[in-house]
Each structure stands twice: as C-alpha cells, then as structure tokens.
C-alpha cells in the first residue's frame, strides 16, 4: 500500500482540473458527520479560492494510477478566547507565550491555528483507509511548516459532545485539552472547545 500524502486543494485543482477534482470530492462520504461531507463536496473549493480556509486532500495513488481520497482536513486561523480558570497551570504558562491575560476579563485572546474540518472517507475500501492518528499526523506536518514561516503554537478545534470523538482528540497521542464550549445559534448545536500546543 502506498503512503498517504496531503495535497492542498488548490494544487489539486491545477493538477487534475475542475471536473476530476469534483468527481474526487463527490466520492467523499462521512455518514457520522454530514457537516464534514457537505463541506468537502460543496464548499471546500470555494472557501480555498476565497482564502477563508484551505482543505488538504489526503490521497493515495493506486497501482493503476487512480487517485483515492482517504481523508481530509481543513485549516484556517481564528482568534480564540480562553478563560484563565478553565485551563491548568501548565497550559496557562504555555499560553502566556502567545497571549497576554486580560485582568479585567480573566481571559486570554490568542490567534490559533484552526482545524476547521477533519474526517476520513468512509467510501474507500479497507486497503486505502487511513487511521485517525495518521490523519492527525499529516495535519500537524502541515501546521509545523506553517509555524516555521509565521510562528504561533496554539491549535484549536471544536468538536461535538460525543464520547468517542472526544476520546480521540483527548488521547495521549493527540493531546488536545478541553477549555470551554460554545453553542452554534445557526445550527442549535453545542460544541466543546479544545486546544493543543506544539
């Protein structure tokens, strides 16, 4: 089995053209998270072209030259508020390298790398699948390149309050820590807010 590589969606568009890219994206399936599926199929190209976020396609090439989409992750940046009392002493110390505590609000305001979308393609056969940890490793490979050029060191994401999803992000391997929650008025959903330093 060939190694997975992460390709910027804009580079993929130039390499294979709009029709082939749309075919590849339309094959992406995420039955447990239809929001991710809809984003990949219908919004990812537009968001990248408008510079709102960049989706990376995690692909494998088959022996007969076909491209298989194993997963995706979407990166952006976001200003995040972190309440001082919601994080550990160690996290406060690390966060103070990137943001200053506002005494009157007891909050840090930090610019963070945002993992906006993250998902494996359920439609691919077992031989082309990728694990969640492998997908996260590829995400952080890109983030480390970005960090080299622009600095920063805080990664943020929202996740639904689902035990299995939370356990994945908070595992020792991935190392995200919960610091808050937010409610999306548009969707009427509650999201847990997680961060990680690197």
N, C-alpha and C positions, 0 to 999 in steps of 0.2 A: 504494500500500500504506500502510495506517495505521501510525502509530507504536505501538511496544510500550509498555505500562505495567506496572508491578509493583504488584500488589494483595495486601494482607495477606489470608491465607486466611480469617481471622475476619470481615473486612469482606465478603468474597465470600459467605460463608455467610449473612450477614444480608441481602445484596442479592438473592441468587438462590434461597436456600433449600437445604435439605439434599439433596433429590433431584437438583436441577440441578447442584449442586456435585459430588455423587458421580458423575454422568454425565461431567462435565468431567474429573475426576480419573481415571476409569476409562479414558479415551481416551489417557492419558499412556503413552508407550512409550519404553523405553530398552534396546534389545537388548544393548548392550555393557556395561550396568551394571544388572543386575536388582535389585540392592540399592536403587538410587535409585527404580526403577519400583515396587517393592513398598512403599517408604516413602510415596511420593506417593499411591498407590492405597489403602493400608490403614492408615497410621499418621499422616499429616500433620495431619489434623483433630484427632485425639485428643491428639497432642503439643502442638498450639497451645492446646487447651482446658485442658490440664494445666499450661500455661506452661513446658514443657520446651524448646520451640523454636517459632519461627514460620516457616512456609513462605510465601513470596511467589510468587504465580502471575503469570507474565509472559504477558499476554494481548494480543490484537488483536481489534478488532471488525470484522467483515466488512461489506460494503456492505448486506447484507440483515439486519444486526442480530445475527448469530450471534457468540458469543464463542469464540475459538480460543485454546487453551492452547499457547503456543510454547515455554515452558520454565519452570523453577522454580529457586528457591534457598531454602535453609533456614538461618536464622541463630539462634544461641544465644550464650552466653558460657561460657568454660571457663578453669579455672586450668591453666596450662601451665608445665612445667619446661624451661628451655633451658640446656644445658651451655655454659659460657663458652668452652671451647676449640672448640666446634662452629660458632662464628659469627665473622664478620670483625670487625675493629677498628671499622669504621663501624657495624656492627649492634650491637656492644657499647655504643657511645656512644649510639645511639638508644634501645636497650633500657633503659639506665640512667635514662632519663626516666620510665619506667613501672614499674621494678622495681629492687630492690637486690640486688646479688650477695651470696650467702651464701658466705663464705670457706671454711667447713668442707666444703661440698658442691661448691663451684665451679659453682653453678647459680643462675640467675635464676628466681624464681617470679613469673609475671605473669598477670594476668587479661586474657584476649584475647577479641576477637570471633571466634566460630567460624562458618565456613562449613561447615555440617554435611552439607548435600546441595546438589548443583549439577548441573543437567542440562537438555539440550534435548529437546524432544518429537519423536521420530523419526516419529511417526504423522501429523504435519501435512504438507500439500502444500508444495511449494517456495515458493510465493508468500507463505506465512505463517511460514516458518522464520526463526530468529534465529541470529546467529553467536555463538560462544563469547565473543568480546570484547564484543559488545553486551550479553550476559547478565551478564558481569562488571562492565561499566559500571553497569548497573542495580543490581547488588548493592552497589557502592560508593556509589551515590546514597543508598540507604537507610542504609548504615553511616555516612555523613557526617552525616545527620540525627540518628542516634542519638548520634554522637560530640558533636554540638553540645549535646545535653541532658545527657549523662552523662560526657563526657570519654573518655579512652582513645585508643589509636592503634596497637594491635597487632592484626593479623588472622591467624588460624591456620586451617589445614586439614590434613587427612590425605588422601593420595591413594595409589592402588595403584601399584606399581612398574612402570608401563607407559610406555615411551619417549614415545609421542605425548601422553599425558596430562601427563607431567612437563614436556615441552617447552612445552605450552600454558601451564601455570602459571608456569614459569620464564622465559617470553619477556620481552623488554624491555617489551612492552606491559603485561603483568600484574604482573611484578616480584616474584614470590614467590621466597624463598630457602630451600633445604633446611637444616634444623638438626638433624635426628635421624630416628629411625624407631621404630616400635613394632609389636609383634605382638599381634593380637587373639586371645586364648585361645579366645573363644567361636567365632570364625569360622576360626581357624587361618590367618589371612592376615597378611602383612607390609605395613605402611603406611609411607610416607615422610611426615615431618612438615615442613610448610612454613610460613613466616611472611612477613608484609609489613607495613611501616609506612605510615601515611598521616596 
